[in-house]
Amino acid sequence: MNRLDEIFQDAISDGTFPGGVLLVGDHERVRFEKSYGTLSKDSKEDVSIDTVYDVASMTKVVATTPAIMKLIEDGKLRLYDPVKLFVDGFETDEKREIRIFHLLTHTSGLPPYSEGWKYARDRELLKIINSTVPINPIGTKYVYSCLNFITLMEVVENITSRKFDDFVMSEIFNPLEMVYTTFKPPKNWKIAPTSEREGRILRGEVDDELAYYLGGVSGNAGLFSNARDLYNYAKMYLNSGKHGDRKIFAKETIDTFTRETFNDGQNRRALGWDMKGLACSCGDLMTNKAFGHTGFTGTSIWIDPETDVIVILLTNRVNISRRENQDKIIRFRPLIHNYIVANMEALGE
């Protein structure tokens, strides 16, 4: 067993997750791809490399962020448009100066989450989210908030007059040949289950509470995908917005959304994306140009354009515990990224 396999098997034995998929690539090809463990803690069925996972908050950068990129390229939106132009509830004195930029960088002042899911559903839940009052002055402090990206979903829907999932499917996923990427996936797909809700184990239903009670489609979570599809998406960033011969985005758009936009000395953010920083999930060895995102379920995607590295990690650690093994996945991610970056030359040989 090589060291990469050891790191993964140790995490499975330690209860970090029941199984997972790791894909490492560059702008041209997949360098390493392997599945580990079982579909769930109670299953004897092995994970395969095409297993579909609930990517949780990776939805923010795989669906919502590119949707905003598309609207900007189409001349329908600008980063500094006030949100009140598109979403009811943002015309109040406390929120009228919140811009699209603030939502993308988590500097809107809105709180991290809403407890509205405990007593409201669908449009009523959306109204509660839209009436949420900021807890910080706008533009002054980074506070990671799912509410920002739920609002961005509404911006997309209200500008396009289309359902969010339909828009990203036709404008992003289909052009990138992401055939196993969708909200509310078919039951016949091989999907790794997550946690228990309402007396049953979730499989193909989103783990995140807000996204679940919004009906399964949301800007903060709800997307399901597999490693190969996510590689198609990530590779596009390393190829200046192109997928093969097809232009998905302009190079200028890619550059704008993946450069540092906010830095408070501890948190570095691009537009939508996290960036390499202190105690980062991408480890210690990626460069400061690296950008990525994690998902609560145990997923992550990291792209380093300077060293031409893509690392996609898919696990369902919440199948073991929603909270008790969080520290384990937080430690595991940097360890696996450090090994990969230091040993890229040996991968794929």
N, C-alpha and C positions, 0 to 999 in steps of 0.2 A: 504493500500500500504506500503510495507517495504522500508527501506532506499535505498536499491540498485535500486529498481524501481523508487523511487523519483529522484535519481541522473540522471538516464536515461531520465525520462520524463521531468525534468527541462531542460536538454540539447536539447531535441526535441523542447520544447516550446520556447527556446531561439534562435533557428535557427542554432544550432551547426551541426545538420544533420537531415534528415527526418526520419531516422530509423536505425536499426542496429541489430546485433546479438552479444551476449556475451556468451562465454563458459569458464568455469573454471574447471580444472581437475588436476589430479596428475598422477603418473606413472602407476596407475591401472585403474582408471575410471574417467568418467565425473562427477564432483560434482555439477555443475550448468550449465544450458543451457537455454537461453531464447531469444526470438526475441522481438523487440520493433518497434513501429511506422510503417510508410508506405514505399513502395519501392522508392518513389520519392516525391518531394515537391508538385507535381501536381497529384499524384496518391492516390486513396482511397484503393488500394490493400495493405493489411498488409504484412509486412515482415514475413517470416517463418524461422525456425531454419536452414533449408537447402538452404536458398537463397545464390546464388553465387555472390561474390563481386570481383571487380577489386582491387587486393591487392597492386598494384603499386610497391613501392620499396621493399616490402617484397619479391618480386621476387628475389632480391639479395641473400637472405638467404634460400629461399625455393627451388629455382631452380639452381642458378649459383654457390653458395657456395658448395652445396652437389655434383654438377657435378665436381668441382675441387677436392673435397675430394675423389671422385671415381677414378679420374685419378691418384691421388697420391697413392691410395691403389693398383691400377693396375700396378704400376711401370712405368707409362708413363710420369710422371711429378714430379718435386720437387718444394718446395716453393721458392727456391732461383734461379730457372732457370730464365735467362733473357727473357723478353717478346719478344725480337727481334728474338729469335729462332722460333717463331710461327706466328708472325704478322708483315706484311710489314708496314713500317713507323716508326719502333722503332729502326732502326739501326743508326739513326742520333746521333751526338755528345751529343745533349741535352737529348736523351731518351735511349741510349744504355744500361745504368745501371739500368733501371727500371726492377724490378723483380716481379714475381707473388705475392710474399709477399707484395710488395708495393701497388699493385692493391687491394688486399684483405683488407688492413689496411687503405686505402685512404691516403697513404703517398707517392704517385707517383710523386707529384708535379703538376699533371694535374689539370686544372680548373674544377669547379663544373659541367659545362654543355656546350653545343655547340649550337650556333644559326644556325648551318648548316641546321636544319630542315626547315628553312624558304625558302630555295631555292634549296635543293637537296633531292633526294629520294633514298631509297634502297641502292644499292652498292655504288652509288656516295656519298650518305650521310656517309656511312661507311668510305670511303676514306678520307672525310673531318675530321671525328672524329680521324682517325689514324694519320692524319698530324698535329693534335693539338700540340702546343708547351707547355711544362710545365711552370707554373707561379711561382713555388717555387723549390728550390733545392731538389733533390730526397732524400726521407727518413727523412726529417727534420721537416716537419710540417703536421699536420692532416688537410686536406681539403676534405670534403665529396664530392665525384664526381661520377656522373652517368657514366662518360666516362670510369672509371676503370672497371666497370662491363660489359659494352658493349665489351670492349677489352677481358675480361675473357671469354665471350661467344665465341668470335672469336678463342681464344686459344682452347676451347673445340671442336669447329667445325673442326679446322685445324689439331688437333691431332687425332680425331676420324674419320674424313672424313664422318661425319654424321651431319644432321641438328640438331641444338641445341634442338628444341622442341621434336624431335624424341628421342634424347639421354636421356633427363631427364624423358620423359614419360616411357621409357622401363627400365631405370636404377634406377629411384627414385620413381616415382608416382605409377606405376603399382605394384611393390613389396610392397609398403606401403598401397595398396588398396585405393588410393586417386582417386576415380572415378569421382569426380566433380572438378578436378584440371587440367587445360590445358591453353595453349595459344589459342586465337581465338576460343572461345567456341561455341557450336551449338546454333542456334537461339531459339530452343525450351526449353532451360534451363530457369529457373527462375533467372534472373540476375538483380541486382540493377543498374539502369542507373547512369551515372556520369554527365559530363558537356557537353556543346554544342560545336561542331566543324563543320565547313563547312556547317552551316545551319541546323544541326540536332543534337538531343540529342544522345550521345553515349550510346549504350547498347550492351555489348559484344565486343566492340571495345575499345582498350586501351586508357586511358585518357592522359598518358604521351606523349609529342610531339615527342621526339626522337624515342621511341618505336613505335608510331603510323606510322611515316613516314619511319621507317625501315621495315614496313610490318606487324607489330603486334607481332613479336617475337623478344625479346631483352634480354640481360642479366641484364639490369637495371630495367625493368618494363615489363608489358604485361601479367603477370600471373593472372588467375582467379581461385578462389577457394571458398570453404565454410568452416564453422567452424569445422565440424566433420573431414574433410580431414586434415585440419591443425593440429587438435588435434592428429591424427595418426602420423603426421610428428614430432610434438613436443614431444610426448610421447616416441618416439624412442630414443631421446636424453637422457631421464631420465632412459631408460632401456639399457644403455651402447651399443646402436647401434642396438638393436634388435626390431623387430616387431613380437610379439608373439614368436614363435619358430624360426623365420627366421632372420638370421643375415643380416642386411643392411650395417652396417659399423662396423669396429673393435672398441673396447672400446678406444684403443690408439688414433684413429683418432678423435673420439668424444672429448676426453680430450684435444687433441692438438688444435682443432679448437674453443673450448669454454673457454679457459683460457685467462687471460689478456696477450696481446701481445704488446700493445702500450698504454702509459699513459703520457700525457703532463701536468697533474695536473688538467685539466678540462675535457678532453675527455679520456675515457677508451674504448679500442677496443679489441675484440678478432679477429679471422680471419673471416671476413665477417660480424660478429655480432657486434652490439653495446653492451656495458656493463653498469651496474648500475653506475651512476655518478651523478654529480651535476645537479639539475633541470631536472631530468630524467623523461621520459614518463612513466616509470614503478612506479613512485611515490617515496615515502621516506622510505618505510618499507621493501622492498625486500632486500636481502642480497647482498654483493659485488660479490657473485658468479653468480648473475642473468645476463642473456644475452637475447637480443631480438632485435627487429627492428620495425620501423614504416613504413607506406605507406602514400604518399601525399593525397590519396583519403580519408583518415580517418580510416586507419586500423593499427593494431599493433599485435605483438606476443611477449610475454615475458615468459621466463622459468627460474625458480629458483631451481637449483638442491639441494641446501642446505635445503630448506623448502618444496621441492617436490610440487611445484605449477606451473601450466600452466595457463596463461590468454590470451585468444584470443578475440580481439575486431575487429569487422567488421562493418564499416559504409561507407556511400557514401556522406560525407560532401560536396564534390565538386559539388554535384547536386544542392546545395543551392548557393554556391559561391566558385570559385577557390581560392580566396585570402582573402575576407573580413572576413570569419569566421575561419581563421587559428589560431588566438590567442585563440579562444574558444575551439577548439579540443586540442590544446596544454595544456590548463588548465584542460580540462575534463579528459584526460587520467590519469594523476597522481591521481586525486581525486578518480576515480573508482578503481584504483589499490590499493590505500591506504585502501579503505573500504574492498576490497576483502581480502587482506592479513591479516587485523586485525580481520576478521570475518570468516575465513576459516572453523572453527569448526562448524559454524551454516549452512554453505552451504551444500546442498544435504541431509539435514535431513528431 
